[in-house]
């Protein structure tokens, strides 16, 4: 297998230079299904790192560091929906699974994380070792890292958690552990890190002091009656070496020492995992006789990094229509092709899977050195002949989440896909991208009814614009705000073309499919008696979300089949609004 060693060991003579303090971002997280390896050393021969600017931290074996590697363990990055305990952590956006050479709660644990506009939070985890079998749930989630960390910045956090163990300290008793942890983290240094597998510049050192107090209760009679047993206190200093790295792990090395920070008890560094490539060919149509030779292929991670539009890499199409993404870790990705519209008029941004939006695209999971033969066939819209014009702009505001509305941020986003579809047929009429000012303008739209949305892989919509144009209409200000986890239209619907005896344009759900819960959005253009019900595939009603008189406006409901002790799968939301009825299909993963 191809290893990443070659990428880091190309230069044998190391030249050190002055660096500016890197701003470390919590939004960097490896693609899901990626596996990073950790090399552990639990001896006490590791040096305490120095603080300050332009440091050189040498932890190579030639400097008598990591001389006694205990073992190498996998550190896996998963999607919450593919993990076994996601129902206990509905707000989790990422999951890691790690093995360690240390016995206890840290060994063989699924850890659940939430990344939002404030930063990164630890929600808790579950240890699958039979002798431990312990769940840890934070009643106040632990603030793990800010959205952006600047040099010399400091933050303090107090978190509370409850842990349950089936065999406390191998004594044969169940136990409940209530923990309070006070943590102070400081961005204490930056510079160059030398570890056995390579040299890394622009690395930040985060020093973390923690003090914990555990109140332990034991069920000595195994009758669910817990008796106070003892109080344990603990304190440590953690040294984390971080960098902004889209593909691999952003945590390069981790050291654990005493509370005074004067000695190191154990540590690990990341060993580059297996890396491979994705290749394919783009054709003008399904006959595959003519390749597309002018354009770019874009590589996206599965589970988007909301702050960056998450374009991991670009590949220019070759003279034979080929694209290639090399030296990427095994994981899950999506690919989109943006052809040069001068050479391929009326062509649309096309994803692998021959679709024009990321939700319907096929993902590619790489598990071998080369993942090849991924063909893409361009999709086209009819030649424009109309005289109607629509325009708008896209902005970024990371304070906006799915449950909030917002005003367009002053920070524009360029290069974002805009999709205009026929309504209700759903065929894409036009696809284009925003300019450097985050604006778009379509001046030759045909007469008809349309739905418009923004296409950013990984981000779902809180709503879309629907409108009707004819005879040279001009519709402006179709603006969207991109938030932490979703995309928001800035104004209400431009117009609603009512369908006879149908409420299809009044109801929507996001995300769909969903893993933890779906948000059902009801947009009533007029007051009505509303009955909103959920049915399973056998036609059995499992919940009534609403049954009341509603005034004109927008109403939101949440639904989770698992919370009602039903299995994941397909469900149907039935809306009856006055004399209009429709059914919306949703899928719980």
C-alpha positions as CSV (number, residue, x, y, z in Angstrom):
1,X,0.0,0.0,0.0
2,X,1.0,3.5,-0.8
3,X,2.1,5.4,2.4
4,X,2.2,9.1,2.9
5,X,5.8,8.9,4.1
6,X,7.0,9.9,0.6
7,X,5.1,13.1,0.9
8,X,6.9,14.2,4.1
9,X,10.3,12.8,3.6
10,X,11.2,14.4,0.3
11,X,13.6,16.8,1.9
12,X,16.5,15.4,4.0
13,X,18.0,18.8,4.8
14,X,15.6,20.8,7.0
15,X,15.7,24.6,6.8
16,X,13.9,26.4,9.6
17,X,12.4,29.8,9.0
18,X,10.4,32.4,10.9
19,X,6.7,31.7,10.8
20,X,3.6,33.7,11.6
21,X,1.2,32.3,14.2
22,X,-1.3,30.1,12.4
23,X,-4.9,30.5,13.3
24,X,-6.2,27.0,14.2
25,X,-9.7,26.3,13.1
26,X,-11.9,23.7,14.8
27,X,-13.8,23.2,11.6
28,X,-11.0,21.1,10.2
29,X,-12.0,17.4,10.6
30,X,-11.0,14.5,8.4
31,X,-13.5,13.0,5.9
32,X,-15.7,10.3,7.4
33,X,-14.6,6.7,7.0
34,X,-11.0,8.0,7.3
35,X,-8.6,6.1,9.5
36,X,-5.6,7.7,11.1
37,X,-3.0,5.6,13.0
38,X,-1.6,6.6,16.4
39,X,1.9,5.5,17.6
40,X,1.8,5.3,21.4
41,X,4.8,5.5,23.8
42,X,3.8,5.1,27.5
43,X,7.4,5.4,28.8
44,X,8.5,8.5,30.6
45,X,11.4,9.5,28.2
46,X,9.4,12.2,26.3
47,X,10.5,15.8,26.7
48,X,8.2,18.6,27.9
49,X,7.7,21.0,25.0
50,X,8.9,24.6,25.1
51,X,6.5,27.6,24.7
52,X,6.7,30.7,22.6
53,X,7.1,31.8,19.0
54,X,9.0,30.0,16.2
55,X,9.8,26.9,18.3
56,X,11.4,23.8,16.9
57,X,10.0,20.7,18.7
58,X,12.2,17.7,17.9
59,X,10.5,14.4,18.9
60,X,12.4,12.2,16.4
61,X,14.1,9.0,17.5
62,X,17.4,10.6,16.6
63,X,16.7,13.0,19.5
64,X,16.0,10.0,21.8
65,X,12.2,10.5,21.6
66,X,9.6,7.8,21.0
67,X,12.2,5.1,21.4
68,X,9.8,2.6,22.9
69,X,6.6,2.6,20.9
70,X,4.1,0.5,22.7
71,X,1.7,-0.1,19.8
72,X,-0.1,1.4,16.9
73,X,-3.8,1.9,17.1
74,X,-6.4,3.1,14.6
75,X,-8.2,6.4,15.1
76,X,-11.4,6.2,13.0
77,X,-13.6,9.1,11.9
78,X,-17.2,8.1,11.4
79,X,-20.6,9.7,10.5
80,X,-23.0,9.7,13.5
81,X,-25.6,7.7,11.5
82,X,-23.1,4.8,11.1
83,X,-22.2,4.6,14.8
84,X,-23.9,2.4,17.3
85,X,-24.8,5.0,20.0
86,X,-25.9,8.0,18.0
87,X,-29.4,8.0,19.5
88,X,-27.8,9.2,22.8
89,X,-26.1,12.2,21.1
90,X,-28.6,13.7,18.7
91,X,-26.7,16.9,18.1
92,X,-23.4,15.1,17.2
93,X,-21.9,16.1,13.8
94,X,-18.9,13.7,14.0
95,X,-17.9,10.5,15.8
96,X,-14.4,9.1,16.4
97,X,-13.5,5.6,17.5
98,X,-10.2,5.0,19.2
99,X,-8.2,2.2,20.8
100,X,-5.5,2.9,23.3
101,X,-2.9,0.9,25.3
102,X,-4.4,2.3,28.5
103,X,-6.9,0.3,30.4
104,X,-10.1,2.0,31.6
105,X,-12.6,4.4,30.2
106,X,-10.3,5.7,27.4
107,X,-9.8,2.3,25.8
108,X,-12.1,1.3,22.8
109,X,-14.4,4.3,23.0
110,X,-16.8,5.9,20.6
111,X,-16.5,9.6,21.2
112,X,-19.2,12.0,19.9
113,X,-18.5,15.6,18.9
114,X,-20.5,18.6,17.9
115,X,-19.0,21.3,15.6
116,X,-20.9,24.5,15.2
117,X,-20.3,28.2,14.8
118,X,-18.9,28.5,18.3
119,X,-16.3,25.7,17.9
120,X,-15.9,22.1,18.9
121,X,-17.7,20.4,21.8
122,X,-17.3,16.9,23.3
123,X,-20.7,15.4,24.0
124,X,-19.7,12.0,25.6
125,X,-19.0,8.5,24.5
126,X,-19.4,4.8,25.0
127,X,-16.7,2.2,25.9
128,X,-17.3,-1.2,24.3
129,X,-14.9,-3.2,26.4
130,X,-16.9,-5.9,28.3
131,X,-15.1,-5.3,31.6
132,X,-15.9,-1.6,31.4
133,X,-19.0,-1.3,29.3
134,X,-19.3,2.4,30.3
135,X,-21.3,5.2,28.9
136,X,-20.3,8.8,29.5
137,X,-22.8,11.6,28.8
138,X,-22.0,15.2,29.4
139,X,-24.9,17.0,31.0
140,X,-23.1,20.2,30.1
141,X,-21.1,19.5,26.9
142,X,-17.4,20.1,27.2
143,X,-16.1,23.0,25.2
144,X,-13.1,21.4,23.4
145,X,-11.9,24.1,21.0
146,X,-13.1,27.5,19.8
147,X,-14.0,28.1,16.2
148,X,-10.7,29.9,15.7
149,X,-7.8,29.8,18.1
150,X,-5.3,32.7,18.0
151,X,-1.8,32.7,19.5
152,X,-1.8,33.4,23.3
153,X,-5.5,33.1,23.4
154,X,-7.0,31.3,26.5
155,X,-10.3,29.9,27.4
156,X,-11.7,28.2,30.5
157,X,-14.5,25.7,30.6
158,X,-16.3,23.7,33.3
159,X,-18.1,20.6,32.2
160,X,-20.2,18.0,33.9
161,X,-20.7,14.4,33.0
162,X,-22.3,11.1,34.2
163,X,-20.7,7.8,33.5
164,X,-22.1,4.3,34.0
165,X,-19.9,1.2,34.3
166,X,-21.0,-2.5,34.5
167,X,-17.9,-3.7,36.3
168,X,-16.3,-0.9,38.3
169,X,-12.5,-1.5,38.7
170,X,-13.1,-5.2,37.9
171,X,-14.9,-5.6,41.3
172,X,-18.1,-7.0,39.8
173,X,-20.3,-4.1,40.7
174,X,-22.1,-1.5,38.7
175,X,-21.2,2.1,39.3
176,X,-22.2,5.6,38.5
177,X,-19.6,8.3,38.3
178,X,-20.5,12.0,38.4
179,X,-17.7,14.2,37.2
180,X,-16.9,17.9,37.2
181,X,-14.0,18.9,35.1
182,X,-12.4,22.4,35.0
183,X,-10.2,23.0,32.0
184,X,-8.0,25.9,31.0
185,X,-6.5,25.9,27.5
186,X,-3.9,28.3,26.2
187,X,-2.4,28.6,22.7
188,X,1.1,28.6,24.1
189,X,3.4,28.3,21.1
190,X,3.9,27.7,17.4
191,X,6.6,26.6,15.1
192,X,8.0,23.4,13.5
193,X,7.3,19.9,14.8
194,X,9.7,17.0,14.0
195,X,8.3,13.6,14.6
196,X,9.5,10.2,13.3
197,X,7.3,10.3,10.2
198,X,8.1,13.8,9.0
199,X,8.5,17.6,9.5
200,X,5.6,19.9,9.8
201,X,5.5,23.7,9.8
202,X,2.8,26.1,11.0
203,X,2.0,23.9,14.0
204,X,0.3,25.3,17.1
205,X,0.9,24.1,20.6
206,X,-2.1,24.1,22.9
207,X,-1.5,23.6,26.6
208,X,-4.4,22.3,28.6
209,X,-4.7,22.1,32.4
210,X,-7.5,20.0,33.7
211,X,-8.7,19.3,37.3
212,X,-11.4,16.7,37.8
213,X,-13.5,15.6,40.7
214,X,-15.3,12.2,40.5
215,X,-18.1,11.3,42.9
216,X,-18.5,7.5,42.7
217,X,-21.7,5.6,43.5
218,X,-21.7,1.8,43.6
219,X,-24.6,-0.7,43.3
220,X,-23.2,-3.3,45.7
221,X,-26.4,-5.4,45.7
222,X,-27.1,-5.1,41.9
223,X,-30.6,-3.8,42.7
224,X,-30.3,-0.4,41.0
225,X,-29.7,1.3,44.4
226,X,-26.5,3.2,44.2
227,X,-24.6,4.0,47.4
228,X,-22.0,6.7,47.7
229,X,-18.6,5.1,47.6
230,X,-15.7,7.6,47.4
231,X,-14.4,10.8,45.7
232,X,-11.5,10.8,43.4
233,X,-9.6,13.9,42.3
234,X,-7.3,14.0,39.3
235,X,-5.3,16.7,37.5
236,X,-3.2,16.6,34.3
237,X,-1.5,18.8,31.7
238,X,-2.1,18.0,28.0
239,X,0.0,19.2,25.2
240,X,-1.7,19.2,21.8
241,X,0.1,19.9,18.5
242,X,-2.3,21.1,15.9
243,X,-2.3,22.3,12.3
244,X,-5.0,23.1,9.7
245,X,-5.1,20.0,7.6
246,X,-8.1,19.2,5.4
247,X,-7.2,15.7,4.5
248,X,-5.5,14.0,7.4
249,X,-5.6,14.5,11.1
250,X,-5.2,18.1,12.4
251,X,-3.8,16.6,15.7
252,X,-0.2,15.7,15.0
253,X,0.9,14.8,18.5
254,X,-0.6,14.5,22.0
255,X,1.4,14.4,25.2
256,X,0.0,13.9,28.8
257,X,1.9,15.0,31.9
258,X,1.5,15.9,35.5
259,X,-0.6,19.0,36.5
260,X,2.5,21.1,36.9
261,X,3.6,20.3,33.3
262,X,7.1,19.3,34.4
263,X,7.0,15.7,33.2
264,X,5.4,13.6,30.5
265,X,3.6,10.3,31.4
266,X,2.8,9.1,27.9
267,X,2.1,10.4,24.4
268,X,1.3,9.5,20.8
269,X,1.9,10.9,17.3
270,X,-0.1,10.3,14.2
271,X,1.2,8.0,11.5
272,X,0.0,8.8,8.0
273,X,-2.7,6.4,7.0
274,X,-3.2,4.6,3.6
275,X,-3.5,7.1,0.8
276,X,-4.9,6.5,-2.7
277,X,-6.4,8.2,-5.7
278,X,-9.7,8.6,-7.5
279,X,-9.7,8.7,-11.3
280,X,-12.4,8.9,-13.9
281,X,-13.5,10.3,-17.3
282,X,-16.1,13.0,-18.2
283,X,-18.1,12.6,-21.4
284,X,-20.4,14.9,-23.2
285,X,-23.2,12.3,-23.1
286,X,-24.0,8.6,-22.2
287,X,-22.7,7.3,-25.6
288,X,-19.2,8.0,-24.2
289,X,-17.8,8.8,-27.7
290,X,-16.7,12.4,-26.9
291,X,-14.8,13.3,-23.8
292,X,-15.1,16.7,-22.1
293,X,-11.7,18.3,-22.4
294,X,-12.2,21.8,-21.0
295,X,-13.3,22.2,-17.4
296,X,-12.5,21.2,-13.8
297,X,-13.4,18.4,-11.5
298,X,-14.0,19.3,-7.8
299,X,-13.5,17.0,-4.9
300,X,-15.7,17.4,-1.8
301,X,-15.6,15.6,1.5
302,X,-18.6,13.7,2.7
303,X,-19.9,15.8,5.6
304,X,-19.0,19.3,4.6
305,X,-16.8,21.7,6.4
306,X,-19.3,24.5,6.6
307,X,-16.8,27.4,6.8
308,X,-15.0,26.8,3.5
309,X,-17.4,25.4,0.9
310,X,-15.2,22.4,1.4
311,X,-13.6,22.0,-2.0
312,X,-10.7,19.8,-1.0
313,X,-9.0,19.7,-4.4
314,X,-9.5,20.6,-8.1
315,X,-8.4,18.7,-11.2
316,X,-8.3,20.1,-14.7
317,X,-9.7,17.8,-17.3
318,X,-7.2,16.3,-19.6
319,X,-7.3,16.1,-23.4
320,X,-9.0,12.7,-23.0
321,X,-11.5,13.9,-20.5
322,X,-9.8,12.4,-17.5
323,X,-9.5,13.7,-14.0
324,X,-7.4,12.5,-11.1
325,X,-7.3,13.2,-7.4
326,X,-4.1,11.7,-5.9
327,X,-2.7,11.2,-2.4
328,X,-6.0,11.4,-0.6
329,X,-6.7,9.2,2.5
330,X,-9.2,6.4,2.3
331,X,-12.6,7.9,3.0
332,X,-15.9,9.0,1.4
333,X,-16.1,11.8,-1.2
334,X,-18.3,13.4,-3.9
335,X,-17.1,14.7,-7.2
336,X,-18.6,17.5,-9.3
337,X,-17.6,18.6,-12.8
338,X,-17.8,22.3,-13.9
339,X,-17.4,22.4,-17.7
340,X,-16.3,25.5,-19.5
341,X,-19.6,26.8,-20.8
342,X,-17.9,28.6,-23.7
343,X,-16.9,25.2,-25.0
344,X,-20.0,23.3,-23.8
345,X,-23.0,25.7,-24.0
346,X,-26.1,24.9,-22.0
347,X,-24.1,22.4,-19.9
348,X,-24.7,22.2,-16.2
349,X,-22.5,21.5,-13.1
350,X,-22.7,17.7,-13.0
351,X,-22.0,15.4,-10.1
352,X,-20.8,11.8,-10.2
353,X,-24.1,10.0,-10.5
354,X,-25.2,12.3,-13.4
355,X,-27.2,14.7,-11.2
356,X,-27.1,18.5,-10.7
357,X,-27.2,18.6,-6.9
358,X,-25.1,17.0,-4.2
359,X,-28.0,15.4,-2.3
360,X,-28.8,13.1,-5.3
361,X,-25.1,12.5,-6.2
362,X,-23.4,9.2,-5.6
363,X,-20.6,9.2,-3.0
364,X,-17.3,7.4,-3.6
365,X,-15.7,5.4,-0.8
366,X,-12.0,4.7,-1.3
367,X,-10.7,1.6,0.4
368,X,-7.9,0.6,-2.0
369,X,-4.9,2.4,-3.5
370,X,-6.7,3.3,-6.7
371,X,-10.4,3.9,-7.1
372,X,-10.8,4.2,-10.9
373,X,-13.4,4.3,-13.7
374,X,-15.8,6.9,-12.2
375,X,-17.6,8.1,-15.3
376,X,-19.6,11.4,-15.4
377,X,-21.9,12.3,-18.2
378,X,-22.7,16.0,-18.6
379,X,-26.2,17.2,-18.1
380,X,-27.7,20.0,-20.1
381,X,-30.5,22.6,-19.9
382,X,-32.6,23.7,-22.9
383,X,-31.2,26.6,-24.9
384,X,-32.5,29.8,-23.3
385,X,-35.0,31.8,-25.4
386,X,-36.8,33.8,-22.8
387,X,-36.5,37.4,-21.7
388,X,-37.1,37.1,-18.0
389,X,-34.4,38.1,-15.5
390,X,-33.6,36.9,-11.9
391,X,-30.7,37.9,-9.7
392,X,-29.4,37.7,-6.2
393,X,-26.4,37.1,-4.0
394,X,-25.0,34.6,-1.5
395,X,-23.4,35.6,1.8
396,X,-21.8,33.9,4.8
397,X,-23.0,34.3,8.4
398,X,-21.8,31.6,10.8
399,X,-24.1,32.8,13.5
400,X,-27.0,31.4,11.4
401,X,-28.2,27.9,12.1
402,X,-31.2,25.8,11.0
403,X,-33.5,27.2,13.6
404,X,-32.8,30.9,13.0
405,X,-33.3,33.4,10.2
406,X,-30.8,36.0,9.2
407,X,-29.8,39.1,7.2
408,X,-27.4,38.6,4.4
409,X,-23.8,38.8,5.6
410,X,-21.4,41.3,4.2
411,X,-19.0,38.4,3.4
412,X,-19.9,37.2,-0.1
413,X,-19.2,33.6,-1.3
414,X,-18.0,33.2,-4.8
415,X,-18.1,30.0,-7.0
416,X,-21.3,28.6,-5.4
417,X,-23.7,26.6,-7.6
418,X,-27.1,28.1,-8.2
419,X,-29.8,25.7,-9.5
420,X,-33.1,26.8,-11.0
421,X,-35.6,24.0,-11.5
422,X,-38.9,23.7,-13.2
423,X,-41.7,23.6,-10.7
424,X,-43.3,21.1,-10.1
425,X,-41.5,18.9,-12.7
426,X,-38.2,19.2,-11.0
427,X,-35.9,19.2,-14.1
428,X,-33.0,21.7,-13.8
429,X,-33.5,24.6,-16.2
430,X,-30.3,26.5,-15.4
431,X,-27.2,25.9,-13.3
432,X,-24.6,28.6,-12.8
433,X,-22.1,29.9,-10.2
434,X,-21.8,33.1,-8.2
435,X,-19.2,35.7,-9.2
436,X,-16.4,37.1,-7.0
437,X,-19.0,39.4,-5.3
438,X,-21.2,36.4,-4.5
439,X,-23.8,37.5,-7.1
440,X,-25.6,35.7,-9.9
441,X,-27.8,37.0,-12.7
442,X,-29.8,35.0,-15.3
443,X,-31.1,37.3,-18.0
444,X,-32.6,34.8,-20.5
445,X,-34.9,32.7,-18.4
446,X,-37.8,31.1,-20.2
447,X,-41.4,31.7,-19.1
448,X,-42.7,29.3,-16.5
449,X,-42.9,28.3,-12.8
450,X,-39.6,27.7,-11.0
451,X,-37.9,26.7,-7.8
452,X,-34.4,27.9,-7.0
453,X,-31.8,26.7,-4.4
454,X,-28.1,26.9,-3.6
455,X,-26.0,23.8,-4.0
456,X,-23.2,23.4,-1.4
457,X,-22.3,19.8,-0.6
458,X,-23.2,18.9,3.0
459,X,-25.5,21.8,3.7
460,X,-29.3,21.4,3.7
461,X,-31.9,24.1,3.0
462,X,-34.3,25.7,5.4
463,X,-36.4,26.8,2.3
464,X,-36.2,27.7,-1.4
465,X,-37.5,30.4,-3.6
466,X,-40.5,29.6,-5.8
467,X,-41.6,32.1,-8.4
468,X,-43.4,32.5,-11.8
469,X,-42.1,34.7,-14.6
470,X,-43.4,35.6,-18.0
471,X,-43.2,38.3,-20.6
472,X,-39.9,39.9,-19.5
473,X,-40.4,39.8,-15.7
474,X,-37.5,41.0,-13.5
475,X,-37.1,39.4,-10.1
476,X,-34.3,40.7,-7.9
477,X,-33.0,40.1,-4.4
478,X,-33.2,36.3,-4.5
479,X,-30.6,36.4,-1.7
480,X,-29.4,33.5,0.5
481,X,-27.4,33.3,3.7
482,X,-25.1,30.3,4.3
483,X,-25.0,29.4,8.0
484,X,-23.3,26.9,10.1
485,X,-25.3,23.9,9.1
486,X,-27.8,25.1,6.5
487,X,-28.7,27.6,3.7
488,X,-31.4,30.2,4.3
489,X,-33.4,32.3,1.8
490,X,-33.4,35.9,3.1
491,X,-37.0,36.7,2.3
492,X,-40.3,34.8,2.1
493,X,-41.5,33.1,-1.1
494,X,-41.7,35.4,-4.0
495,X,-45.0,33.9,-5.0
496,X,-47.0,30.6,-4.5
497,X,-48.8,29.1,-7.4
498,X,-51.5,27.1,-5.7
499,X,-52.0,23.6,-7.0
500,X,-55.6,22.4,-7.0
501,X,-56.5,20.3,-3.9
502,X,-52.8,20.0,-3.2
503,X,-50.6,21.4,-0.4
504,X,-47.3,20.3,-1.8
505,X,-45.9,23.8,-1.9
506,X,-46.7,24.3,1.8
507,X,-44.6,21.6,3.4
508,X,-40.9,20.7,3.4
509,X,-38.5,18.7,5.5
510,X,-34.8,19.0,6.2
511,X,-32.5,17.2,6.3
512,X,-33.9,14.4,4.2
513,X,-32.6,11.8,4.6
514,X,-31.8,12.5,8.3
515,X,-29.9,10.6,11.0
516,X,-31.1,12.1,14.4
517,X,-34.3,14.1,13.7
518,X,-36.0,15.9,10.8
519,X,-37.4,19.4,10.9
520,X,-40.8,19.7,9.2
521,X,-41.6,23.2,7.9
522,X,-45.1,24.3,7.2
523,X,-45.6,27.5,5.3
524,X,-49.3,28.5,5.3
525,X,-50.3,31.2,2.8
526,X,-53.6,31.6,4.5
527,X,-55.3,30.5,7.8
528,X,-56.6,26.9,7.8
529,X,-57.4,23.9,10.0
530,X,-54.2,21.9,10.0
531,X,-53.8,18.2,10.6
532,X,-50.2,17.0,10.4
533,X,-49.7,13.2,10.9
534,X,-46.9,10.7,10.6
535,X,-47.4,7.2,9.1
536,X,-45.2,4.2,8.6
537,X,-44.9,2.1,5.5
538,X,-47.7,-0.2,6.7
539,X,-50.1,2.8,6.8
540,X,-50.2,2.9,10.6
541,X,-50.3,6.4,12.2
542,X,-47.5,6.7,14.7
543,X,-47.7,10.4,15.7
544,X,-49.9,13.5,15.3
545,X,-47.6,16.6,15.1
546,X,-50.5,19.1,15.0
547,X,-54.2,19.3,14.9
548,X,-55.3,22.9,15.3
549,X,-56.4,26.1,13.6
550,X,-53.4,28.0,12.3
551,X,-53.0,31.5,11.0
552,X,-50.9,32.5,8.0
553,X,-47.2,32.0,8.7
554,X,-44.3,29.5,9.0
555,X,-44.5,26.6,11.6
556,X,-41.8,24.1,12.4
557,X,-42.0,20.6,14.0
558,X,-39.4,18.0,14.8
559,X,-39.7,14.3,14.2
560,X,-37.6,11.3,15.2
561,X,-38.9,7.7,14.7
562,X,-36.2,6.4,17.1
563,X,-37.3,8.7,19.9
564,X,-40.7,6.9,19.6
565,X,-39.1,3.5,19.7
566,X,-39.6,2.9,16.0
567,X,-36.9,1.7,13.7
568,X,-35.1,3.8,11.1
569,X,-36.5,3.7,7.5
570,X,-39.2,5.4,5.4
571,X,-42.0,7.4,6.9
572,X,-44.8,9.6,5.5
573,X,-45.8,13.1,6.7
574,X,-49.5,13.7,5.8
575,X,-50.6,17.3,5.7
576,X,-54.3,18.3,5.6
577,X,-54.7,22.1,5.4
578,X,-58.3,23.0,4.8
579,X,-59.4,21.1,1.8
580,X,-55.9,20.5,0.5
581,X,-54.0,17.3,1.3
582,X,-50.5,16.0,0.5
583,X,-48.0,13.4,1.7
584,X,-44.3,14.0,2.0
585,X,-41.8,11.1,2.2
586,X,-39.0,11.2,4.7
587,X,-36.2,8.7,5.4
588,X,-34.5,8.2,8.8
589,X,-31.1,6.6,8.5
